[in-house]
């Protein structure tokens, strides 16, 4: 039995498209109606045009009409060829055979936002990374960078200028943060080029520097003791203090702390997989950790990230600590002050922290002046 196939373009099945001259112009999607052996599916071409720019089975009244029609014709030919190949081999067609053809086209005049959004959704990313990539995506949407033909050097420069003017907590965005946006966008542009859906890289003619990150703050043992000794009538602040101390004594990030199963800790250790990288970590259940966990019967109440982050600086002020405290300060303090400061080998620390590369752990090997003074006094006492 021969497989039968009928393919024809279909425009704006959801009826959302409006004309170019509309107050709010909206583009509609061009799909391919594919009928094989009596079963129909609609496949996206990646082409989006306005009402009045698609007639019959062709893009019309569009400056890239010739290129878009050629792209669509190639897609139709490729689909038909798959079915014809099945007939030559005497095979029964299955829709899975078209998976290799599902290259999301993003030629000039089509939707960059749609392509990038689909790629973010399909990539195996850690949830925190995916959230950051979506933030960059939404920023591009706010800036009106929706089509591939807008990905020019001038557009990248405009994005850079806009980012430098953005205010974060009353201050201009740091260069390292601006670079982070460029890093994400550049990565997706290069992915699109490798997939054959983009032809030119605007970053080949645009350069930006990484900038200098704010120095990582770590606490001294004296500052850690101040937090331990913090007395407050606020149950909310007590919760924040205990979460922060758990980070200090375990080295867990906020995300890992919120998902850790402390009831499963055995032999004085806790093992789990990091939310960010899925790498296994193994941390020691120090007496200070156990003391806190016992107050909560080993079930730590969950606290929203934004609420936790917002309360850290007020907690530090109550303790007379003038350093900038973030949700990572506890983790940094564990690595630098608790572990390295007490002789834990860096290779062991890397395993405890769940780092994918020991070079990441080596960042913590730097020693601050306050720690030098503290260790010098400790050494003098021992001698």
N, C-alpha and C positions, 0 to 999 in steps of 0.2 A: 504493500500500500504506500503510495506517495504522499508525503506531507504537503498540505496546501497552505498558502500564505497570501494575505492581502495586507498591504501597508499603505496608510494614507495620513497626512498631517491633519491635526485638529488644533484649532486655536481657542484659547481662553475658555476652557470647559467650566471654570468656576465663575465666569462672567464678572470679572473684576476690572478688566481693562477699560481705560478711558482715553479720550483723544489727547494728542500732544498739547493742544491749546486749552485743555481743561484747567480749571482752577487748581485741582490737585491731580495732575497726570499720573496714571497708574498703568504699568505694563502688564500684559497677559502672557502666559506661558504657551509656547508651541510644543505640543506633544505628538507622538506618533501612535496612531491606533494600529496595533499589530494583531491580526486575526490569524491564528495558526490552528489548523485542524478543528475549526469551530470554536476555539477558546480565544477570548480577546483580552489584551492587556494594553495599558497606556504607558508609554515610555517617554521620559522627558528628553527633549533635544538640547536643553540648556539655553534656548533662544527665548528672549522676552521682548516684545514690541508693543506699541500702543495700538489702540483701536483705529482701524483705517490703514494700518501698515501690514495687514495680512489679508490676502484675497485668494480664495480657491485653495491652492496648496503652495502659494508662494509669498515671500516677503516682498512688499512693494512700498514705494514712497519712503524709503529708508536709505540713508547714505551708505550703509554697508549691505544693501540688499543682495548684491551679487555674491559676496563672500558668505553671507548667512545661508542663502539658498544652496550654494555649493556644499557647505558643511552639512546641511540637512539631507541633501541628495546622497552624500557619502555615507551618512548614517543608515539611510534606507537600503542602500546597496549592500552594506555590511550585514544587516539583518537578513536580507533575502539570501545572501551568499551562505549564511550559516544553515538555513533550511535547505538550500540546494545541495550543500555538502552532505547533509543527512540523507537526502534522496540518492545521491551518488553511491553512498556507502550502505544503503538499505537500512538506515537506522531510523528509529522513531524520535522525533524532535522532543526536547524538553526545554522549559524556560531557563533552566540553569545554564544552558549552552550560550545564553546571551550575556551572562555575567561579565565575561571578559570584554564585552563591548560597552559596558556601562562606564565609560570615561566621561566625566562631567565636563562638557565643553564650555570654554569660557573665552571665546574669541572676542574680538573687538565688537562692542555694542551689546554684549550680553551681560548677565548678572554676576558680578564678582561677589557680592554679598551672599547670594544663594550658594555659590560654589564653596566659599570659605565656611559658611555655616554648616553645610553638609559635611565638609571635611573635618571640622571640629567635632561634629556629632559622631562620625564613624571612626575616628582615631582612638587607639587605646591609651587615653591620657588619665593621669591621676586627677581626682576631682578638683583639687585646688588649682592645678595647671589648666584644666578645662575652663574653670571659672575665670581665670585671668585672660585666656584667649577670647572668651565671650565678651569680656570687658573691652578688649581691643576692637572686636567686631562691632559692638554697639557704638563705640567712639567713631569708627569709620562711617557707620550709618548716620550718626548725628552730623557728620561733616559732609554728607551727601556723596560719599565715595561708594557708589553702588554698582557701577558698570566697569568692565575691564578697560575700556578706552580712557578711563579717568586715571589709570595707574601710570602716571607720567612723573618725570623728575619734578616738574612744577608742583604737582599735587603732593608729592612726598615732602617738598620744602614747605608747602603750606601747612601740612600736618605737623611738621617739626615746629614751625612758628607758633601754631595754636597751642601745642603741648607746653611750650616754654612760657606761655602766658597764663596757663591754668594755675589756679590757686588751690593749694592743699593745706588745710588747717591754717589759713591766713598767710601762707608763704608760697612762693613760686615753686612749681614742680622741680625737683632735683634732676640734674642731667642723667643720673643713673636710672631714674624712673622713666624719663623720656626715651632713653636708649632701650628700655625694656619693651616699650610699645613698638619701636622700630624693629627690634629683634623678632617679635612675634609676626609682624606683617611681612618682614623680609623672608622669614621661614616659609610662610604659606605661599608667597610669590614664587619662591624657588621650587616648592613642591608642585605648583601648577606648571611651571616650566618643564620639570622632569616628566610630568604626566602628559606633556604635549598639549596642554590647554592654554598656555600663555607663550608668547614668542619673545618678549623683551623683559629685561630686568631693570626697572628704573633705579635700583640701588647701585647699578654699575657706574652711575654718574653722580651718586649722592653718598657722601661720607658723613658719619657722625661718630663722636667719641663716646666711650663707655661711661665716662665720668668717674667720680670718686664716691664710693658708698660711705655712709655715716659709720664711723668706727663702732665695732661691736662692743656694747657695754657688757661688762661682767661684774658681779658683786664680789666683794671680799668676804672672808669668813665673818668679820665683824658686822658687816651689813646683813649677811644671812641671819646672824643671831638676833639682830634688831627686828627682823621680820618675824622670827620665831617668837620673840618676846612681845609682839604687838598684842595689846589688850584692847578689845573693842566690844561694845554692847550690840553692835550691828551684826546680825546673823549673816547678812549678805556679804559684809566685808570679811567676816570670818571664813566664809566659803571661798572668796577670792584669795585670801591669804593662804589657805590650805592647798588650793589648786596650784598656786605659784610655788609653794614649798615642795609639793610633789614633783613639779618640773625640775626644781633645783636638785632634789635627791635622787631622781630617776633618770633625768636627761631626756624625758619624753617631750615631744612637741605637743602643742595644744590639741591638734587633731588626734594624735596617737593616745594622748591621755584620756580623751573623751570616749575612746573605743576600747581601751585596755580592760581586760578581764582579770582583775587582781585576785579574784577567787581561785583562779587557775594557777597562781604562782606556787611553784614547788621547789623544794631544796634551796630556798632563799633566793630564787631568781624568777624573773618574769620574762617570758618570750612571746613575741608577736611579730606581725608584719606591718611595716610602716604604711600609712595611708598614702603618702606621697609617691613612694617608689616601689612598694610591695617587698622591699628588702627586709630580711629577718633581723630583728634586734634582740639582744639579751641583756637585761639590766638587773642589777643587784637590788634585792629588797633590804635596804639599810634599815637599822632600827628606827631612824627618824621617819622613814616611809611607813613602816608598820604602825608606829604610834598614831600617825594621821589616819591611816586606813581603819584602824580599830574604832576610831570615833564615828566612822560612817559605816561600820559593819562590812567593810570592804566593797561597798557599793557607792561610788562617787557620784553625787548628783550632777547632772549635766547642766552646764551654763552656756548660754549663747555666746559665740565668739565676740561679737561687738560689745556685749555687756562686760565680758571679762576684760577685753582690751581697754575699754573706757575706764575701768576701775583701778587699773594697775598704777597709774601715776598718783591718784589720790592715796593709795595704800603706801606708796613710796614716801610721799610727803609726811604721812603720819609717823613713819619710821625715821624721819630725818635724813632720807636718802635723796640727794639732789641729781642723781644720774637719770638719764632718759630710759625708762623701763618699758619694754615691749613684751609681747607674748613669747618671744624667743630668748629673752634675757635669762630666764630660768634654765633653759637648755644649754645656753652658752656658759652659764655659771657652773653647771654640773661638769661640763667638759673641761673647763679651764681651772676653776678654783677647787672643785671637789675631786675630780679624777686626776688630771695632770699635776695639780698642786699637791697631791698626796701620793705621787709615784706610780700611778697606773700607766703601764706601757701604752704607747700610742696605737699599737696594733690591736690591743685588747679594747681600747676605747673606741676604735673604729667599729668593732663588732657590737659593742654596747650601744652605740649611737645609731647603728643601722645604716652606715654610709656605704654608698656604692663604690667609692674610691677613697683610698687612704689620704689622697691629696686634700680632700675636703676636711678630714680630721686634722691635718697638719696646720690648718688655719688657726686652730685653737692653741697651737703650741707656743704662740707668742706670749710673752710674759709682760704684764703691766707693772708700772712702778710701785703701785700700792701692794701688789702681790710680792714683789721683791722685798719690800720693807717687812711685810708680814712674815715671810719665810726666813728672813735674816734674824728677826727677833726670836723665831721658833728655834733656829739653829743655835743661837747664842744661849738660849735656855737649856738646850740639850747638852751643850758643851760645858 
